[in-house]
Amino acid sequence: MNLRTKIENRINDLDDCWRELPIKKQRKYTIYFFLLYTILTLIVVVNVCVETGEADQEVAIRHIENPVEKTEKSGLIAKDSVSINLKNENNGK
């Protein structure tokens, strides 16, 4: 039995369990899930508003630093991947 068949069987079992519940319980669970979703959505929206409100309005403008110069200053020899010959020496391709 492959994974897809197992998943489909499990979904069908859950659907059968859901349909066996009385309508009042189905409505109650649906309302609970909707309320939980709404609360989580509000938490995320408030969190985003708080984080964007705290952000600095100034953008730091600096020169772009060359990362190669940093490695040369530290005494390490920087190897460029282009300088490494990855071709097979036997056939010249």
C-alpha positions as CSV (number, residue, x, y, z in Angstrom):
1,M,0.0,0.0,0.0
2,N,1.6,3.3,-1.0
3,L,1.6,6.5,0.9
4,R,-1.1,8.2,-1.2
5,T,-3.6,5.4,-0.6
6,K,-2.8,5.5,3.2
7,I,-3.4,9.2,3.3
8,E,-6.7,8.9,1.3
9,N,-7.9,6.2,3.6
10,R,-7.1,8.2,6.7
11,I,-8.9,11.3,5.3
12,N,-11.9,9.2,4.5
13,D,-11.9,7.8,8.0
14,L,-11.8,11.3,9.5
15,D,-14.5,12.4,7.2
16,D,-16.7,9.5,8.3
17,C,-16.1,10.4,12.0
18,W,-17.0,14.0,11.3
19,R,-20.2,13.0,9.5
20,E,-21.2,10.8,12.5
21,L,-21.1,13.8,14.8
22,P,-24.4,15.5,15.5
23,I,-25.0,18.7,13.6
24,K,-24.9,20.8,16.8
25,K,-21.4,19.5,17.7
26,Q,-20.2,20.1,14.1
27,R,-21.4,23.7,14.4
28,K,-19.8,24.1,17.8
29,Y,-16.4,22.7,16.6
30,T,-16.6,24.9,13.5
31,I,-17.2,28.0,15.6
32,Y,-14.3,27.1,17.9
33,F,-11.9,26.6,15.0
34,F,-13.0,29.9,13.4
35,L,-12.5,31.7,16.7
36,L,-9.1,30.2,17.1
37,Y,-8.2,31.2,13.6
38,T,-9.5,34.7,14.2
39,I,-7.5,35.1,17.4
40,L,-4.3,33.8,15.7
41,T,-4.8,36.2,12.8
42,L,-5.3,39.2,15.2
43,I,-2.1,38.2,17.1
44,V,-0.1,38.1,13.9
45,V,-1.5,41.5,12.7
46,V,-0.8,43.1,16.0
47,N,2.7,41.7,16.1
48,V,3.4,43.0,12.6
49,C,2.0,46.5,13.5
50,V,4.2,46.6,16.7
51,E,7.3,45.5,14.8
52,T,6.8,48.0,12.0
53,G,6.1,50.8,14.4
54,E,9.4,50.2,16.3
55,A,11.5,50.1,13.1
56,D,13.9,53.0,12.6
57,Q,12.7,55.4,9.8
58,E,16.3,56.2,8.8
59,V,18.1,54.1,6.3
60,A,21.8,53.7,6.8
61,I,23.6,54.6,3.6
62,R,27.2,53.2,3.4
63,H,29.7,52.2,0.8
64,I,29.7,48.6,-0.4
65,E,32.6,46.7,1.2
66,N,34.6,44.3,-0.9
67,P,34.7,40.9,0.8
68,V,37.9,39.9,-1.0
69,E,39.9,42.6,0.6
70,K,38.9,41.3,4.1
71,T,40.2,37.8,3.3
72,E,43.5,39.2,1.9
73,K,44.0,41.4,5.0
74,S,43.6,38.4,7.3
75,G,46.5,36.7,5.6
76,L,44.4,34.0,3.9
77,I,44.9,33.3,0.2
78,A,41.6,33.8,-1.5
79,K,41.0,31.2,-4.3
80,D,38.6,32.1,-7.0
81,S,36.4,29.3,-8.2
82,V,37.0,30.4,-11.8
83,S,40.8,30.0,-11.4
84,I,40.4,26.3,-10.5
85,N,40.5,24.2,-13.7
86,L,37.7,21.7,-13.4
87,K,38.2,20.3,-16.9
88,N,39.5,16.8,-17.5
89,E,43.1,17.1,-18.6
90,N,43.0,13.9,-20.6
91,N,40.4,14.8,-23.2
92,G,40.6,18.6,-23.0
93,K,36.9,19.1,-22.8
